[in-house]
């Protein structure tokens, strides 16, 4: 993930699933924030996870 190389905070939140070939696969929503703004990710991730 490019966020790791740049040292940016990032999070992946589960947001659903899709059926593919008879199997149900999870879908994740990935977000990246500016340096030192983990608070934005946590608030947004919590709101999306409801």
Secondary structure, DSSP 4 states (H G I P E B T S, - for coil): -HHHHHT--EEEEEEEEEEETTEEEEEEEEEE--TT-HHHHHHHHHHHH-
